[in-house]
Amino acid sequence: MRLPLLTSAFLFASTAQAAVKVQVPSTALANLLRPAAPETIRGQTVARDTFALTILANTTHALVSFEIPEGVKLGWIALASGFGSAMKNSAMVILWPSRDRSRFILSPRASPSGWGLPVAYTEDFSAYFQQVDAFDLISNNAGYRASFIRPLTFPPSQNVYPASAINSLALDTPNPKQPIVVALSAVPPTADDPRSTFTMHDHSFILTMNLARLYLRKSQLSSETPDPVDHSDPADPAAPVDISDDEDKFPSETLILIMAIVVWTLVAPIGILVPRFCRAHPKWFGYHATFQGWIVFPSTIVIVVFGMIAGRPPTDTITRTHQFLGLALGTLLLLQVTLGLLARRTLPPVEPPSAHYGGTKVFTRTLSQVIHMVLGVSILLLGFAQTQVGLALYARGTLATLYLAGEFTGCRKLCAGIFLLLFFSSLVELVRTRHREGRSWSKSIFGLGRTSASRPRLRINLRPMNDSRPSFVMEGGPNAVSAMQDEKRPSSLQSGQSIHFSSLHDRSYSQGGSASDFDSDTKALVPRAK
């Protein structure tokens, strides 16, 4: 019981992370969208290590605001909405400080061909994007604040983005799971021209924002509303601030992902390799049941249940597929545990400490055990794929940075490669062993245990009675002639019985066929006196 408890504690303790304190003037941000009624303003603030992003929406327009804390070197920052983690047909906005650091340059761009440099289609976008220069901030001591206002929908006649990106721009339907990608770089573009070229991002973040929830708290709505023109001195970074979404201090998606990574990349493969390499150990089943039954199974149920809660409702095909695969994974794992219990009840007879001479006690693998083994490996591969999809959909903060940079993908591919190498190499060695024992190659590959095997190996264990020293074992070849076995087999020996050295000595002495005696004191053979 200690191992499951310690491992579960490790899984949950590893998810602890400190909240990033980024100053966000939420009331002042909401004022930028007034005179709309306060109860119509919906949106969310998401804080990460290097920035805080706020997206608000009323009935006609949306406000986007970045807060970059002091100490972060900002070359440019970009936001793209509605496309998950692919750049193709995306609609993005790139912001960077001007050369004289007096304002932010705004550049709407799109990348219709895929992962190429995003293209600025026009220089005249004032009809669709309005910068809030009085609210923005560029300071070496207080960080950066960059904001702009845009309409919720763009007409088909707009020339800022290609027609293929129109669907990505729509924010008119309140979406509780709006996919957003943020990219940053410390290297600024070459000039203040909105069509300037720039280098590839240093960091990327995949976010999911709730644009259907009420942004202001009840206490803020009940308080006296400041004048819309007076933004409570928003240029003052020391103004009273708050974070609108306390839930993001400990995102449930991050907890679920960390549990899934630990369970399906480390624990589950070890649990499968235990019966492959530790069958000779008398406690192998206990170890296997501990890993799979006490850690993987309950952790997966927790991941599936909380994943369904955190991911509802699905907004696109890939999210729905991810949830369906999660339910399938939980169902298959429940079936696997049931098959494991049945396989435990039908385990083959274990070879006794004293090896038998021929006989019918042979190793046999039942159909339920074969299904249990094949289904276990299949579930593990499904768990690998499901975790990868979850990272692409819900990775946040440092987790998203590591995923996009390839660290997680490389480590998980390495773990998967090591597991597959060990598992299938053991199967290859098993097939070779079966073939050496006299089976055909077809039976060696597809045979279930010993039911399709050749005759059992001839094995005789010679050990003096009441002696703890190692046994002396003689083994016959797999193709030993039955007649020879019948001739050498004592008539009094039944199937599965042991042959002890003392019984052989007594038999040989009575028949006069031996010229030596067994000395009980020295435990050795001595010449027989004539």
TABEL-V326314 format. One record per backbone hydrogen bond with DSSP energy under -1.0 kcal/mol. NH is the residue of the N-H (numbers start at 0). CO is the residue of the C=O. If there is no record, write none. Layout:
# TABEL-V326314
NH,CO / NH,CO
This chain:
# TABEL-V326314
4,0 / 5,1 / 6,2 / 7,3 / 8,4 / 9,5 / 10,6 / 11,7 / 12,8 / 13,9 / 15,12 / 21,19 / 25,23 / 28,24 / 29,25 / 30,26 / 32,29 / 33,30 / 39,36 / 40,37 / 41,56 / 42,212 / 43,54 / 45,52 / 47,50 / 51,66 / 52,45 / 53,64 / 54,43 / 55,62 / 56,41 / 57,60 / 61,149 / 62,55 / 63,147 / 64,53 / 65,145 / 66,51 / 67,143 / 71,68 / 74,184 / 75,184 / 76,94 / 77,182 / 78,92 / 79,180 / 80,90 / 81,178 / 85,82 / 89,86 / 91,108 / 92,78 / 93,106 / 94,76 / 95,104 / 97,102 / 100,97 / 104,95 / 106,93 / 108,91 / 109,118 / 113,110 / 118,109 / 127,124 / 128,124 / 129,148 / 131,146 / 135,131 / 136,144 / 138,142 / 142,138 / 143,67 / 144,136 / 145,65 / 147,63 / 148,129 / 149,61 / 151,59 / 157,154 / 164,161 / 165,162 / 168,165 / 170,151 / 177,208 / 179,206 / 180,79 / 181,204 / 182,77 / 183,202 / 184,75 / 189,196 / 195,192 / 201,183 / 202,183 / 204,181 / 206,179 / 208,177 / 210,174 / 214,40 / 220,216 / 221,217 / 235,232 / 238,235 / 241,23 / 247,244 / 248,245 / 249,246 / 254,250 / 255,251 / 256,252 / 257,253 / 258,254 / 259,255 / 260,256 / 261,257 / 262,258 / 263,259 / 264,260 / 265,261 / 266,261 / 267,262 / 269,265 / 270,266 / 271,267 / 272,268 / 273,269 / 276,272 / 277,273 / 280,277 / 283,280 / 286,282 / 287,283 / 288,284 / 289,285 / 290,286 / 291,287 / 292,288 / 293,288 / 295,290 / 296,291 / 298,294 / 299,295 / 300,296 / 301,297 / 302,298 / 303,299 / 304,300 / 305,301 / 306,302 / 307,303 / 308,304 / 309,305 / 310,306 / 319,315 / 320,316 / 321,317 / 322,318 / 323,319 / 324,320 / 325,321 / 326,322 / 327,323 / 328,324 / 329,325 / 330,326 / 331,327 / 332,328 / 333,329 / 334,330 / 335,331 / 336,332 / 337,333 / 338,334 / 339,335 / 340,336 / 341,337 / 342,338 / 343,339 / 344,340 / 345,341 / 346,343 / 361,359 / 369,365 / 370,366 / 371,367 / 372,368 / 373,369 / 374,370 / 375,371 / 376,372 / 377,373 / 378,374 / 379,375 / 380,376 / 381,377 / 382,378 / 383,379 / 384,380 / 385,381 / 386,382 / 387,383 / 388,384 / 389,385 / 390,386 / 391,387 / 392,388 / 393,389 / 394,390 / 398,395 / 399,395 / 400,396 / 401,397 / 402,398 / 403,399 / 404,400 / 406,401 / 409,405 / 410,406 / 411,407 / 412,408 / 413,409 / 414,410 / 415,411 / 416,412 / 417,413 / 418,414 / 419,415 / 420,416 / 421,417 / 422,418 / 423,419 / 424,420 / 425,421 / 426,422 / 427,423 / 428,424 / 429,425 / 430,426 / 431,427 / 432,428 / 433,429 / 434,430 / 435,431 / 436,432 / 437,434 / 438,433 / 443,439 / 444,440 / 445,441 / 446,442 / 449,362 / 450,447 / 452,449 / 459,473 / 461,471 / 471,461 / 473,459 / 475,457 / 479,476 / 484,480 / 485,481 / 486,482 / 487,483 / 488,484 / 492,489 / 496,493 / 500,462 / 503,499 / 504,500 / 505,501 / 506,502 / 507,503 / 508,504 / 509,505 / 510,506 / 512,507 / 516,525 / 518,523 / 522,518 / 525,516 / 527,514
